[in-house]
């Protein structure tokens, strides 16, 4: 289990499918990263770190736009 992604999901309060959408990663690939079956690229780890550093209102806007499809 990839602790970075589990922590990310908890912080953004999204399940794996929507967390994958927020990161712009196809869910099957995300699931492989999450389970440890595929190495988690450093650039994705940096993307996670950058998202978690955003002000809450900016992160919420990105979640609404990307993870929830703008609804």
ABEGO torsion letter per residue (X at the ends): XBAAAAAAAAAAGBBAAAAAAAAGBBAAAAAAAAAGABBBBAAAAAAAAAAAABBAAAAAAAAAAAAAGGX
